[in-house]
Amino acid sequence: MNRRPNRDHNGEPFPVQIVDAVWKKAISESGFIFFKKDVCGATIKLTEYGEETLYGWEIDHIIPVSQGGTDELSNLQALHWRNKRKKDEDYPDWNNKHTG
């Protein structure tokens, strides 16, 4: 099953509490509240969740649902949307990362 972005294992949108918790896990940018970095070093912006914009980001299942990954917070991370798309295409051999 190919799920739409920002959906849990049942295909439902993540609740705002999960979105907030995943955002808090992203890497802090010194002096910024609304900007952080994903694990690849790409800048993401809080208010651009779910957007395919310069700083847009999505919730990523670290271990994909299709590989047995869960919706537990420990398995979720914020990724720039370009990194998320590339990871989806290449998992588990994901190595082409957007850092812009």
DSSP file (Angstrom, degrees, kcal/mol; ACC not computed):
  #  RESIDUE AA STRUCTURE BP1 BP2  ACC     N-H-->O    O-->H-N    N-H-->O    O-->H-N    TCO  KAPPA ALPHA  PHI   PSI    X-CA   Y-CA   Z-CA
    1    1 A M              0   0    0      0, 0.0     2,-0.8     0, 0.0    65,-0.1   0.000 360.0 360.0 360.0 130.6    0.0    0.0    0.0
    2    2 A N        -     0   0    0     64,-0.0     2,-0.1     0, 0.0     0, 0.0  -0.849 360.0-156.2 -99.8 104.9    1.4    3.4   -1.0
    3    3 A R        -     0   0    0     -2,-0.8     3,-0.1     1,-0.1     4,-0.0  -0.461  17.6-111.3 -81.8 151.3    0.4    5.9    1.7
    4    4 A R        -     0   0    0      1,-0.1     3,-0.5    -2,-0.1    -1,-0.1  -0.408  51.2 -80.5 -71.2 156.7    0.1    9.6    1.3
    5    5 A P  S    S+     0   0    0      0, 0.0    -1,-0.1     0, 0.0     3,-0.1  -0.185 111.2  22.9 -59.2 151.9    2.7   11.8    3.1
    6    6 A N  S    S+     0   0    0     53,-0.6     8,-1.2     1,-0.2     2,-0.3   0.864  92.9 130.2  61.8  41.8    2.2   12.6    6.8
    7    7 A R  B     -A   13   0A   0     -3,-0.5    -1,-0.2    52,-0.2    -4,-0.1  -0.928  53.5-125.6-125.2 149.2    0.0    9.6    7.5
    8    8 A D    >   -     0   0    0      4,-3.1     3,-2.1    -2,-0.3    -1,-0.1  -0.121  48.5 -80.6 -79.4-175.3    0.1    7.0   10.2
    9    9 A H  T 3  S+     0   0    0      1,-0.3    -1,-0.1     2,-0.1    -2,-0.0   0.711 132.8  53.0 -63.9 -19.8    0.1    3.2    9.5
   10   10 A N  T 3  S-     0   0    0      2,-0.1    -1,-0.3     3,-0.0    -2,-0.0   0.426 120.8-107.3 -91.9  -0.8   -3.7    3.3    9.0
   11   11 A G  S <  S+     0   0    0     -3,-2.1    -2,-0.1     1,-0.3    -7,-0.1   0.579  77.2 133.2  85.8   9.7   -3.4    6.1    6.4
   12   12 A E        -     0   0    0      1,-0.1    -4,-3.1     3,-0.0    -1,-0.3  -0.666  64.7 -98.7 -92.7 148.6   -4.8    8.7    8.8
   13   13 A P  B     -A    7   0A   0      0, 0.0    -6,-0.2     0, 0.0    -1,-0.1  -0.338  45.0-103.2 -61.3 145.6   -3.2   12.2    9.3
   14   14 A F        -     0   0    0     -8,-1.2     2,-0.0     1,-0.1     5,-0.0  -0.487  39.8-111.2 -68.0 138.6   -1.0   12.5   12.3
   15   15 A P    >>  -     0   0    0      0, 0.0     4,-2.0     0, 0.0     3,-1.0  -0.327  28.2-107.6 -67.4 156.2   -2.7   14.3   15.2
   16   16 A V  H 3> S+     0   0    0      1,-0.3     4,-2.6     2,-0.2     5,-0.2   0.804 118.4  61.0 -55.9 -32.6   -1.3   17.8   16.1
   17   17 A Q  H 3> S+     0   0    0      2,-0.2     4,-2.0     1,-0.2    -1,-0.3   0.886 107.0  44.9 -63.9 -38.3    0.3   16.4   19.3
   18   18 A I  H <> S+     0   0    0     -3,-1.0     4,-2.8     2,-0.2     5,-0.2   0.909 111.1  52.9 -71.3 -42.8    2.4   14.0   17.2
   19   19 A V  H  X S+     0   0    0     -4,-2.0     4,-2.4     1,-0.2    -2,-0.2   0.936 111.8  46.7 -57.0 -46.7    3.4   16.7   14.7
   20   20 A D  H  X S+     0   0    0     -4,-2.6     4,-2.1     1,-0.2    -1,-0.2   0.910 112.5  49.3 -61.9 -43.4    4.5   18.9   17.6
   21   21 A A  H  X S+     0   0    0     -4,-2.0     4,-0.9     2,-0.2    -2,-0.2   0.887 111.6  48.3 -66.4 -39.0    6.5   16.0   19.2
   22   22 A V  H >X S+     0   0    0     -4,-2.8     4,-0.7     1,-0.2     3,-0.7   0.908 109.5  53.4 -67.6 -41.2    8.2   15.2   16.0
   23   23 A W  H >< S+     0   0    0     -4,-2.4     3,-1.2    -5,-0.2    -2,-0.2   0.911 104.6  55.6 -57.7 -42.2    9.1   18.8   15.4
   24   24 A K  H 3< S+     0   0    0     -4,-2.1    -1,-0.2     1,-0.3    -2,-0.2   0.761 101.9  58.1 -63.9 -24.2   10.7   19.0   18.9
   25   25 A K  H << S+     0   0    0     -4,-0.9    -1,-0.3    -3,-0.7    -2,-0.2   0.689  85.5 100.8 -78.8 -18.8   12.9   16.0   17.9
   26   26 A A  S << S-     0   0    0     -3,-1.2     2,-0.4    -4,-0.7    12,-0.2  -0.193  90.7 -86.0 -64.8 161.8   14.4   17.9   15.0
   27   27 A I  E     -B   37   0B   0     10,-2.2    10,-2.6     1,-0.1    -1,-0.1  -0.563  47.2-120.6 -77.1 123.4   17.9   19.5   15.4
   28   28 A S  E     -B   36   0B   0     -2,-0.4     2,-0.6     8,-0.2     8,-0.2  -0.291  12.9-140.5 -65.5 144.3   17.7   23.0   16.9
   29   29 A E    >   -     0   0    0      6,-0.8     3,-2.4     3,-0.4     6,-0.2  -0.943  33.7-108.5-102.9 120.6   19.1   26.0   15.0
   30   30 A S  T 3  S+     0   0    0     -2,-0.6     3,-0.1     1,-0.3     6,-0.0  -0.256 100.2   6.0 -54.2 123.5   20.8   28.4   17.4
   31   31 A G  T 3  S+     0   0    0      1,-0.2     2,-0.4     2,-0.0    -1,-0.3   0.440 108.8 105.2  85.4   0.2   18.8   31.5   17.9
   32   32 A F    <   +     0   0    0     -3,-2.4    -3,-0.4     3,-0.1    -1,-0.2  -0.917  39.9 179.3-118.8 142.0   15.8   30.3   15.9
   33   33 A I  S    S+     0   0    0     -2,-0.4    -1,-0.1    -3,-0.1    13,-0.1   0.781  87.3  39.3-100.0 -41.2   12.4   29.1   17.1
   34   34 A F  S    S+     0   0    0     11,-0.1    12,-2.7    12,-0.1     2,-0.4   0.492 108.1  68.0 -94.2  -4.9   10.7   28.4   13.8
   35   35 A F  E     + C   0  45B   0     10,-0.2    -6,-0.8    -6,-0.2     2,-0.3  -0.940  53.5 155.5-119.2 139.8   13.6   26.8   11.9
   36   36 A K  E     -BC  28  44B   0      8,-2.4     8,-2.9    -2,-0.4     2,-0.4  -0.840  36.0-110.2-142.5-179.4   15.4   23.6   12.6
   37   37 A K  E     -BC  27  43B   0    -10,-2.6   -10,-2.2    -2,-0.3     6,-0.2  -0.918  21.5-135.8-116.3 144.8   17.5   21.0   10.7
   38   38 A D    >   -     0   0    0      4,-2.4     3,-1.8    -2,-0.4    41,-0.2  -0.325  44.9 -86.4 -84.6-178.7   16.5   17.5    9.7
   39   39 A V  T 3  S+     0   0    0     39,-0.6    40,-0.1     1,-0.3    -1,-0.1   0.655 130.3  54.5 -66.3 -14.5   18.9   14.6   10.2
   40   40 A C  T 3  S-     0   0    0      2,-0.1    -1,-0.3    58,-0.1    57,-0.1   0.527 120.9-106.0 -92.6  -8.9   20.5   15.4    6.8
   41   41 A G  S <  S+     0   0    0     -3,-1.8     2,-0.3     1,-0.3    -2,-0.1   0.474  71.4 143.8  95.8   3.7   21.2   19.0    7.6
   42   42 A A        -     0   0    0     56,-0.3    -4,-2.4    58,-0.1    -1,-0.3  -0.582  53.4-116.7 -77.8 137.8   18.4   20.5    5.5
   43   43 A T  E     -C   37   0B   0     -2,-0.3     2,-0.3    56,-0.3    -6,-0.2  -0.571  35.4-175.5 -75.7 133.3   16.6   23.5    7.0
   44   44 A I  E     -C   36   0B   0     -8,-2.9    -8,-2.4    -2,-0.3     2,-0.4  -0.923  15.4-140.7-127.7 154.6   13.0   23.0    7.8
   45   45 A K  E >   -C   35   0B   0     10,-2.3     3,-2.3    -2,-0.3   -10,-0.2  -0.962  13.6-134.4-122.5 131.6   10.4   25.5    9.1
   46   46 A L  G >  S+     0   0    0    -12,-2.7     3,-1.0    -2,-0.4    -1,-0.1   0.874 105.3  50.3 -47.2 -48.6    7.7   24.7   11.7
   47   47 A T  G 3  S+     0   0    0      1,-0.3    -1,-0.3   -13,-0.3     9,-0.1   0.462  99.6  67.2 -77.6   0.6    4.9   26.4    9.7
   48   48 A E  G X   +     0   0    0     -3,-2.3     3,-1.8     7,-0.2     9,-1.3   0.053  65.8 144.8-109.2  25.8    5.8   24.6    6.5
   49   49 A Y  B <  S+d   57   0C   0     -3,-1.0     9,-0.2     1,-0.3     3,-0.1  -0.439  75.2  11.0 -61.1 130.2    4.8   21.1    7.7
   50   50 A G  T 3  S+     0   0    0      7,-3.3     2,-0.4     1,-0.3    -1,-0.3   0.541 103.3 121.3  79.4   7.2    3.2   19.2    4.8
   51   51 A E    <   -     0   0    0     -3,-1.8     2,-1.1     6,-0.4    30,-0.3  -0.816  63.1-139.9-106.2 143.1    4.3   21.7    2.2
   52   52 A E        +     0   0    0     -2,-0.4     2,-0.2    -3,-0.1    -3,-0.1  -0.594  65.0 121.1 -95.0  70.0    6.5   21.2   -0.8
   53   53 A T  S >  S-     0   0    0     -2,-1.1     3,-1.1    -5,-0.2    28,-0.2  -0.586  84.2 -79.8-122.5-179.0    8.3   24.5   -0.3
   54   54 A L  T 3  S+     0   0    0      1,-0.3   -11,-0.1    -2,-0.2    -6,-0.0   0.870 132.9  22.2 -53.3 -40.8   11.9   25.6    0.3
   55   55 A Y  T 3  S+     0   0    0    -11,-0.1   -10,-2.3    25,-0.1    -1,-0.3   0.116  93.2 139.0-115.2  19.1   11.7   24.7    4.0
   56   56 A G    <   -     0   0    0     -3,-1.1    25,-1.6   -12,-0.2     2,-0.3  -0.293  28.3-175.1 -67.1 149.6    8.8   22.2    3.8
   57   57 A W  E     -dE  49  80C   0     -9,-1.3    -7,-3.3    23,-0.3    -6,-0.4  -0.947  12.6-161.1-144.6 163.5    9.0   19.0    5.9
   58   58 A E  E     - E   0  79C   0     21,-2.9    21,-2.5    -2,-0.3     2,-0.5  -0.900  32.4 -98.4-138.4 164.9    7.1   15.8    6.6
   59   59 A I  E     - E   0  78C   0     -2,-0.3   -53,-0.6    19,-0.2     2,-0.4  -0.792  41.4-162.0 -88.2 127.8    6.9   13.1    9.2
   60   60 A D  E     - E   0  77C   0     17,-3.3    17,-2.0    -2,-0.5     2,-0.7  -0.906  19.7-133.8-113.1 136.8    9.1   10.1    8.3
   61   61 A H  E     - E   0  76C   0     -2,-0.4    15,-0.2    15,-0.2     8,-0.1  -0.826  17.1-150.9 -82.1 115.4    8.9    6.6    9.7
   62   62 A I  S    S+     0   0    0     13,-3.0    -1,-0.2    -2,-0.7    14,-0.1   0.953  95.7  34.1 -55.5 -54.0   12.6    5.8   10.3
   63   63 A I  S    S-     0   0    0     12,-0.3    -1,-0.2     7,-0.2     5,-0.1  -0.930 110.7-117.8 -96.0 115.9   11.8    2.2    9.7
   64   64 A P    > > -     0   0    0      0, 0.0     5,-2.7     0, 0.0     3,-1.6  -0.122  10.8-121.6 -57.2 149.1    9.1    2.3    7.0
   65   65 A V  G > 5S+     0   0    0      1,-0.3     3,-2.0     3,-0.2     6,-0.0   0.880 114.9  60.8 -55.1 -39.6    5.7    0.9    7.9
   66   66 A S  G 3 5S+     0   0    0      1,-0.3    -1,-0.3     2,-0.1   -64,-0.0   0.683 105.8  47.9 -64.2 -17.2    6.1   -1.5    4.9
   67   67 A Q  G < 5S-     0   0    0     -3,-1.6    -1,-0.3     0, 0.0    -2,-0.2   0.178 135.0 -85.2-107.0  14.3    9.2   -2.9    6.7
   68   68 A G  T < 5S+     0   0    0     -3,-2.0    -3,-0.2     1,-0.3    -2,-0.1   0.501  76.9 153.6  97.4   5.0    7.4   -3.3   10.1
   69   69 A G      < -     0   0    0     -5,-2.7    -1,-0.3     1,-0.1     2,-0.2  -0.305  30.0-143.9 -67.4 152.1    8.0    0.2   11.4
   70   70 A T        -     0   0    0      2,-0.1    -7,-0.2   -62,-0.0    -8,-0.1  -0.530  23.2-112.3-110.4 176.0    5.5    1.6   13.9
   71   71 A D  S    S+     0   0    0     -2,-0.2     5,-0.1   -10,-0.1    -2,-0.0   0.222  70.6 132.1 -91.3  12.1    3.9    5.0   14.7
   72   72 A E  S >  S-     0   0    0      1,-0.1     3,-2.3     3,-0.1     4,-0.2  -0.383  70.1-119.4 -63.0 143.6    5.8    5.2   18.0
   73   73 A L  G >  S+     0   0    0      1,-0.3     3,-1.7     2,-0.2    -1,-0.1   0.827 113.3  64.0 -55.0 -34.2    7.5    8.5   18.5
   74   74 A S  G 3  S+     0   0    0      1,-0.3    -1,-0.3     3,-0.0    -2,-0.1   0.697 104.0  48.1 -64.5 -17.8   10.9    6.8   18.6
   75   75 A N  G <  S+     0   0    0     -3,-2.3   -13,-3.0   -13,-0.1     2,-0.4   0.264 100.0  84.1-103.6   8.9   10.3    5.7   15.0
   76   76 A L  E <   +E   61   0C   0     -3,-1.7     2,-0.3   -15,-0.2   -15,-0.2  -0.892  49.4 167.6-116.6 144.2    9.3    9.1   13.7
   77   77 A Q  E     -E   60   0C   0    -17,-2.0   -17,-3.3    -2,-0.4     2,-0.5  -0.982  37.3-108.3-147.8 157.8   11.4   12.0   12.5
   78   78 A A  E     +E   59   0C   0    -56,-0.4   -39,-0.6    -2,-0.3     2,-0.4  -0.768  40.6 178.9 -86.0 128.7   11.1   15.3   10.7
   79   79 A L  E     -E   58   0C   0    -21,-2.5   -21,-2.9    -2,-0.5     5,-0.0  -0.993  36.7-106.8-131.0 140.5   12.5   15.2    7.2
   80   80 A H  E  >  -E   57   0C   0     -2,-0.4     4,-2.3   -23,-0.2     3,-0.5  -0.380  41.7-114.5 -54.3 141.8   12.7   17.9    4.5
   81   81 A W  H  > S+     0   0    0    -25,-1.6     4,-2.2   -30,-0.3     5,-0.2   0.827 115.9  54.2 -57.6 -33.1   10.1   16.8    1.9
   82   82 A R  H  > S+     0   0    0    -26,-0.3     4,-2.2     2,-0.2    -1,-0.3   0.905 109.3  47.7 -67.9 -39.6   12.8   16.2   -0.7
   83   83 A N  H  > S+     0   0    0     -3,-0.5     4,-2.6     2,-0.2    -2,-0.2   0.886 110.4  53.1 -65.8 -37.9   14.7   13.9    1.7
   84   84 A K  H  X S+     0   0    0     -4,-2.3     4,-2.5     2,-0.2    -2,-0.2   0.927 109.8  47.1 -62.9 -45.5   11.5   12.1    2.5
   85   85 A R  H  X S+     0   0    0     -4,-2.2     4,-1.9     1,-0.2    -2,-0.2   0.920 113.8  47.8 -62.6 -43.7   10.8   11.4   -1.2
   86   86 A K  H  X S+     0   0    0     -4,-2.2     4,-2.1     1,-0.2    -1,-0.2   0.904 111.7  49.9 -65.4 -40.7   14.3   10.3   -1.9
   87   87 A K  H  X S+     0   0    0     -4,-2.6     4,-2.3     1,-0.2    -2,-0.2   0.929 108.7  52.7 -62.7 -44.2   14.3    8.0    1.2
   88   88 A D  H  < S+     0   0    0     -4,-2.5    -1,-0.2     1,-0.2    -2,-0.2   0.878 113.3  44.7 -58.4 -38.1   11.0    6.5    0.1
   89   89 A E  H  < S+     0   0    0     -4,-1.9    -1,-0.2    -5,-0.2    -2,-0.2   0.860 124.9  30.3 -73.2 -36.3   12.5    5.7   -3.4
   90   90 A D  H >< S+     0   0    0     -4,-2.1     3,-2.2    -5,-0.1    -2,-0.2   0.499  84.1 168.8-108.4  -6.1   15.8    4.3   -2.1
   91   91 A Y  T 3<  +     0   0    0     -4,-2.3     4,-0.0     1,-0.3    -4,-0.0  -0.275  69.9  16.8 -56.8 134.0   15.2    2.7    1.3
   92   92 A P  T 3  S+     0   0    0      0, 0.0     2,-0.5     0, 0.0    -1,-0.3  -0.983 129.9  50.7 -94.1   4.1   17.2    0.9    2.6
   93   93 A D  S <  S+     0   0    0     -3,-2.2     2,-0.5    -6,-0.1    -2,-0.2  -0.221  74.6 155.9 -94.4  45.2   20.0    2.2    0.4
   94   94 A W        +     0   0    0     -2,-0.5    -7,-0.1     1,-0.2     3,-0.1  -0.600  10.1 131.0 -78.1 116.9   19.2    5.9    1.0
   95   95 A N        +     0   0    0     -2,-0.5     2,-1.1     1,-0.1    -1,-0.2   0.466  39.9  91.9-144.0  -7.7   22.3    8.1    0.5
   96   96 A N        -     0   0    0    -10,-0.1     2,-0.4   -13,-0.1    -1,-0.1  -0.782  59.7-178.9 -95.9  97.0   21.3   11.0   -1.8
   97   97 A K        -     0   0    0     -2,-1.1     2,-0.5    -3,-0.1   -14,-0.1  -0.801  27.0-135.9-108.3 137.4   20.4   13.6    0.7
   98   98 A H        +     0   0    0     -2,-0.4   -56,-0.3     1,-0.1   -18,-0.2  -0.775  27.1 168.3 -85.7 123.7   19.1   17.2    0.2
   99   99 A T              0   0    0     -2,-0.5   -56,-0.3   -58,-0.1    -1,-0.1   0.343 360.0 360.0-117.3   4.5   20.9   19.6    2.5
  100  100 A G              0   0    0    -58,-0.2   -58,-0.1   -57,-0.0    -1,-0.1   0.462 360.0 360.0 -67.0 360.0   19.8   22.9    1.0
